[in-house]
C-alpha cells in the first residue's frame, strides 16, 4: 500500500494562522501533524502546523483514518502540493499525506483493512 495517500486543502484555515506564515511557505515544504484527542468538535482531530504555527486541520472526513495510522505509530509526511496566497482562504494550501518511504506496506494494508471492518 505504498501508494496510499490523501490529498486535500487544509480545513479551517480561516480560523487559524495560515495567513501569518503563507508567504514563508513553498510547494514541497513539509508540515507537522499533531493529534488532538481532546478536541471538542472531533476526537480524531489532527492539527496541521508550520514551524509551530497552527494552520488548520486534516478535514474531518479523513481524520479518523489518519488518526488511526498515527496512533499505531505510522509516520506520515504532510507535503504542500499547491500554495496560492491569493486564493480563497480554504483553497490556499493543498497538502498530501503519505507514508514515509520506510513504512512497511503490509502493516499499512493490515491497519486500513481492520479500520474498514470496524466501520461496518
C-alpha positions as CSV (number, residue, x, y, z in Angstrom):
1,X,0.0,0.0,0.0
2,X,2.9,2.3,-0.6
3,X,0.7,4.3,-3.0
4,X,-1.7,5.2,-0.1
5,X,-2.1,8.9,0.1
6,X,-4.7,11.6,0.8
7,X,-4.7,15.0,-0.9
8,X,-6.8,17.8,0.4
9,X,-7.0,21.5,1.2
10,X,-6.2,22.2,4.9
11,X,-9.5,22.7,6.7
12,X,-10.4,25.6,9.0
13,X,-7.6,27.9,7.8
14,X,-9.9,31.0,8.1
15,X,-10.0,30.4,11.9
16,X,-6.3,29.8,12.4
17,X,-2.9,31.4,11.4
18,X,-2.1,30.1,7.9
19,X,-2.3,33.7,6.7
20,X,0.6,34.6,9.0
21,X,3.0,32.1,7.5
22,X,1.8,31.5,4.0
23,X,4.4,33.8,2.4
24,X,7.2,31.9,4.1
25,X,6.0,28.5,2.7
26,X,6.7,26.8,-0.6
27,X,5.3,23.9,-2.5
28,X,7.2,20.8,-1.4
29,X,7.6,22.0,2.2
30,X,6.7,19.5,4.9
31,X,4.2,20.5,7.6
32,X,3.7,18.8,11.0
33,X,0.7,16.7,12.1
34,X,-0.3,16.9,15.7
35,X,-3.1,14.6,17.1
36,X,-5.7,16.5,19.2
37,X,-7.7,13.8,21.1
38,X,-9.3,16.4,23.4
39,X,-10.8,18.4,20.5
40,X,-14.4,19.1,21.4
41,X,-15.6,19.0,17.7
42,X,-13.7,15.9,16.6
43,X,-12.0,13.4,18.9
44,X,-9.9,12.3,15.9
45,X,-8.8,15.9,15.0
46,X,-5.3,16.3,13.6
47,X,-3.8,19.8,13.7
48,X,-1.5,20.9,10.8
49,X,1.3,23.2,11.8
50,X,4.1,25.1,10.0
51,X,7.1,25.5,12.4
52,X,4.8,25.6,15.4
53,X,2.2,27.9,13.8
54,X,-1.3,26.4,13.7
55,X,-2.5,26.4,10.1
56,X,-5.7,24.3,10.3
57,X,-6.8,20.7,10.4
58,X,-7.0,17.5,8.4
59,X,-10.6,17.5,7.1
60,X,-13.0,15.6,9.3
61,X,-13.8,13.1,6.6
62,X,-10.2,11.8,6.7
63,X,-9.3,12.4,10.4
64,X,-10.4,9.0,11.7
65,X,-8.3,7.1,9.2
66,X,-5.3,9.4,9.6
67,X,-5.6,9.4,13.4
68,X,-5.6,5.6,13.4
69,X,-2.4,5.4,11.4
70,X,-0.7,7.9,13.7
71,X,-2.0,6.1,16.8
72,X,-0.3,2.9,15.9
73,X,3.0,4.7,15.2
74,X,2.8,5.1,11.4
75,X,4.9,8.1,10.3
76,X,3.1,10.2,7.7
77,X,4.5,13.1,5.9
78,X,2.4,16.1,5.1
79,X,3.7,17.9,2.0
80,X,2.4,21.1,0.5
81,X,1.3,20.3,-3.1
82,X,-0.4,23.6,-4.0
83,X,0.0,27.0,-2.5
84,X,-1.8,30.2,-3.6
85,X,-1.9,33.1,-1.1
86,X,-4.4,34.9,-3.4
87,X,-7.0,32.2,-3.5
88,X,-10.0,32.0,-1.1
89,X,-8.7,31.0,2.4
90,X,-10.0,27.4,2.2
91,X,-8.2,26.9,-1.2
92,X,-4.9,28.5,-0.3
93,X,-3.0,25.4,0.8
94,X,-3.4,21.9,-0.6
95,X,-1.4,19.1,1.1
96,X,-0.8,15.4,0.5
97,X,-0.4,12.9,3.3
98,X,1.6,9.8,2.6
99,X,3.7,7.3,4.5
100,X,7.4,7.9,4.7
101,X,9.3,5.7,2.3
102,X,10.3,3.3,5.0
103,X,6.8,2.5,6.2
104,X,6.1,-1.2,5.9
105,X,3.5,-1.8,3.1
106,X,1.9,-4.9,4.7
107,X,1.5,-3.2,8.1
108,X,-0.3,-0.3,6.5
109,X,-2.6,-2.5,4.5
110,X,-3.5,-4.5,7.6
111,X,-4.4,-1.4,9.5
112,X,-6.6,0.1,6.8
113,X,-8.4,-3.3,6.4
114,X,-9.1,-3.5,10.1
115,X,-10.4,0.1,10.2
116,X,-12.8,-0.7,7.3
117,X,-14.1,-3.7,9.2
118,X,-14.7,-1.6,12.4
119,X,-16.7,0.9,10.4
120,X,-19.1,-1.8,9.1
